[in-house]
């Protein structure tokens, strides 16, 4: 049976399991996908009602996707691509959209900037940065989130985090500097076995030619990072951008005064933290004590 003939036998109202996410606040990525679907539908000379009938979805569902208010299900993507015959354009747009799922709304703009960074400096005192997390540690963190996420949300968050880590080995290299408080390691998030895997992974990442990893010792009479975690990156246009994050919020910083202050603090942190060789020695001792 051809896809089109099979589609005609499907009711226009899909089940809850196939409906994708419910309506959400539009963001740039959802809007972009919705505009791609809308342009492709119009190119095919179809109304929303006609497309909905052909793919077995409600008109309301199609409209919500086109308006960027709903994450499309994979079934929606597959059927829409087949019916509109966009030579893979909708599939590609969906893959780009999927890469953003699992990322907090306030973090997505920074994640986009990361992809084009030539230099990325990160100071973290709460948990190991996502770019350095092995899967076991990432899962332990996600499991601690309140309210507890669904299974699908857990997998989306883990997938998004692991996909971002491809930046570490991408060429041409991005130059990374990470400064992490020792307390993050001593916390043993997920238990001793997860901590051993974490330390092994950090040591492996620290050996990459484009990665400098430094630990800020637990006892640090002088500490330039007491104001909280932050990040700095240099774009391919050699412009600097900063990022600061708190509970349920994150800010991308462009103001030169803010950036100057963060550069000053990061430079001081690099002096105060253990150098990469001493950091590796500390991590190995911590692993031996687990």
C-alpha positions in Angstrom: 0.0 0.0 0.0 1.4 3.4 -0.9 1.8 6.0 1.8 -0.9 8.3 0.4 -3.5 5.6 0.1 -2.7 4.5 3.7 -2.9 8.0 5.0 -6.4 8.4 3.7 -7.6 5.6 6.1 -6.2 7.4 9.2 -8.5 9.5 11.3 -7.7 13.2 11.3 -7.4 13.2 15.2 -4.2 11.6 16.4 -3.7 9.7 19.6 -2.1 11.4 22.6 1.0 9.2 22.2 1.6 10.6 18.7 0.7 14.2 19.4 4.2 15.4 20.2 4.4 18.0 22.9 1.5 20.2 23.8 1.4 23.9 22.8 4.3 25.9 24.1 5.5 29.5 23.9 7.0 30.0 20.4 10.8 30.3 20.1 13.0 31.1 17.1 13.6 27.4 16.4 10.0 26.3 16.5 9.0 29.4 14.4 11.7 28.5 11.8 10.4 24.9 11.5 6.8 26.1 11.3 7.7 28.6 8.5 9.5 25.8 6.6 6.3 23.6 6.8 4.1 26.5 5.8 6.2 27.5 2.8 6.5 23.9 1.7 2.7 23.4 2.0 2.0 26.5 -0.1 4.5 25.5 -2.7 2.5 22.2 -3.0 -0.7 24.3 -3.4 -2.3 22.8 -0.3 -4.4 24.4 2.4 -3.9 23.5 6.0 -7.1 21.5 5.8 -5.9 19.5 2.8 -2.5 18.8 4.4 -4.1 17.7 7.6 -6.3 15.3 5.8 -3.4 13.8 3.8 -1.2 13.2 6.9 -3.9 12.2 9.3 -3.6 15.1 11.7 -6.1 17.7 12.8 -6.1 21.2 11.3 -5.5 22.6 14.7 -2.3 20.5 15.0 -1.0 21.6 11.6 -1.8 25.2 12.5 0.0 25.0 15.8 3.1 23.6 14.2 3.1 26.3 11.5 2.8 29.0 14.2 5.7 27.6 16.1 3.5 26.7 19.1 4.0 22.9 19.0 6.9 20.5 18.8 6.1 18.2 15.9 6.0 14.4 16.4 8.4 12.3 14.4 5.4 10.8 12.6 4.2 14.3 11.6 7.7 15.1 10.2 7.9 11.8 8.3 4.4 12.1 6.7 4.7 15.8 5.9 8.0 15.2 4.2 6.5 12.4 2.1 3.4 14.3 1.2 5.0 17.6 0.4 8.1 16.0 -1.2 10.6 18.7 0.0 13.7 16.8 -1.0 14.6 16.4 2.7 14.2 20.0 3.7 11.6 19.3 6.4 13.7 16.4 7.7 16.7 18.6 8.0 14.7 21.4 9.7 13.3 18.8 12.2 16.8 17.5 13.0 18.0 21.1 13.8 14.9 21.5 15.9 15.5 18.2 17.8 19.0 19.4 18.7 17.4 22.2 20.7 14.9 19.9 22.6 16.3 19.0 25.9 17.8 22.4 26.4 16.3 25.0 28.8 14.6 27.8 26.9 16.9 30.4 28.5 20.0 28.4 27.5 19.2 27.9 23.8 20.7 31.2 22.6 24.0 30.4 24.4 24.0 26.9 22.9 23.8 28.5 19.4 26.6 30.8 20.2 28.7 27.9 21.5 28.5 26.2 18.1 30.3 29.2 16.5 32.8 29.9 19.2 36.6 29.9 18.6 37.3 30.3 22.4 35.1 29.3 25.3 35.9 29.9 28.9 33.8 28.4 31.7 33.8 28.8 35.4 31.5 26.5 37.4 30.9 26.0 41.1 27.6 24.1 41.1 28.2 21.0 38.9 30.5 19.8 36.2 29.8 21.8 33.0 27.6 19.9 30.5 30.4 19.8 27.9 32.4 17.6 30.3 29.8 15.4 31.7 29.9 11.6 31.1 26.4 10.1 30.6 26.2 8.5 34.0 26.9 11.9 35.7 24.5 13.7 33.4 21.7 11.2 34.3 22.4 11.6 38.0 22.0 15.4 37.7 18.8 15.0 35.6 17.4 12.5 38.1 17.7 15.2 40.9 15.7 17.8 39.0 12.4 18.8 40.6 9.7 18.3 39.6 10.8 14.9 38.3 11.0 14.9 34.5 9.2 12.3 32.4 11.2 9.5 30.7 10.9 11.3 27.4 12.2 14.5 29.0 15.1 12.7 30.6 16.2 11.2 27.3 15.8 14.5 25.4 18.0 16.3 28.0 20.7 13.6 28.0 20.7 13.5 24.2 21.0 17.2 23.9 23.9 17.3 26.4 25.8 14.6 24.8 25.4 16.1 21.3 26.8 19.4 22.5 30.0 17.6 23.5 30.9 17.0 19.9 32.2 20.6 20.0 35.2 19.3 22.0 36.6 17.3 19.1 35.2 19.3 16.1 37.8 20.7 13.8 39.0 23.4 13.4 39.3 23.2 17.1 37.5 25.5 19.6 39.9 26.4 22.4 38.3 25.5 25.8 39.2 26.6 29.3 37.3 25.1 32.2 37.7 26.1 35.9 35.7 23.9 38.3 35.5 24.2 42.1 36.8 21.1 43.9 33.6 20.9 45.9 31.8 19.8 42.8 34.0 16.7 42.7 33.8 16.1 46.4 30.0 16.1 46.3 30.0 12.7 44.7 26.8 13.3 42.7 25.4 9.9 41.8 27.6 8.0 44.3 31.2 6.7 44.2 31.0 4.7 41.0 29.6 7.7 39.1 32.3 9.9 40.6 35.0 7.5 39.4 33.6 7.6 35.9 33.3 11.4 36.1 37.0 11.8 37.1 38.2 9.4 34.4 36.2 11.4 31.9 37.6 14.7 33.1 41.1 13.3 32.9 40.5 12.2 29.4 39.0 15.5 28.3 41.9 17.3 30.0 44.3 15.5 27.7 42.7 16.9 24.6 45.0 19.4 22.8 42.4 22.2 22.8 41.2 21.8 26.4 42.7 23.3 29.6 41.1 22.0 32.8 41.8 23.6 36.2 40.4 22.9 39.6 39.9 25.6 42.2 41.0 24.0 45.5 38.5 23.6 48.3 40.6 25.7 50.5 41.0 29.0 48.6 41.6 32.1 50.8 41.4 34.1 47.6 38.6 33.3 45.2 37.5 35.6 42.3 34.5 33.5 41.5 32.3 34.0 44.6 29.8 35.9 42.5 28.7 32.6 40.9 29.3 30.7 37.6 29.8 32.4 34.3 31.0 31.8 30.7 32.8 33.8 28.1 33.2 33.1 24.4 34.8 34.7 21.4 32.9 34.4 18.1 34.3 33.8 14.7 34.0 37.6 14.2 36.3 38.0 17.2 33.5 39.5 19.3 33.2 38.5 23.0 29.9 37.4 24.6 29.2 36.4 28.2 26.6 34.2 29.9 25.4 34.2 33.5 22.8 31.7 34.8 20.7 31.3 38.0 17.5 29.4 39.1 15.2 29.1 36.0 17.0 31.9 34.2 20.0 32.7 32.1 21.3 35.9 30.5 23.5 36.4 27.5 25.7 39.4 28.1 26.8 41.9 25.4 27.5 45.0 27.4 31.3 45.9 27.2 31.3 46.8 30.9 29.9 43.4 31.9 32.3 41.6 29.7 35.3 43.5 31.0 34.3 42.6 34.5 34.0 38.9 33.6 37.3 38.9 31.8 39.0 40.4 34.9 37.5 37.7 37.1 38.3 34.9 34.8 41.9 36.0 34.5 42.2 36.1 38.2 40.6 32.6 38.6 43.1 31.1 36.2 45.9 32.4 38.4 44.2 31.2 41.6 43.2 27.7 40.4 45.6 24.7 40.1 47.4 24.5 36.8 46.3 21.7 34.4 49.1 19.3 35.5 48.4 19.8 39.3 44.7 19.5 38.5 45.3 16.1 36.9 47.3 15.0 40.0 44.5 16.2 42.3 41.8 14.3 40.3 43.8 11.1 40.4 44.2 11.4 44.2 40.5 12.0 44.6 39.8 9.0 42.5 42.1 6.8 44.6 40.2 7.8 47.7 36.8 6.7 46.4 
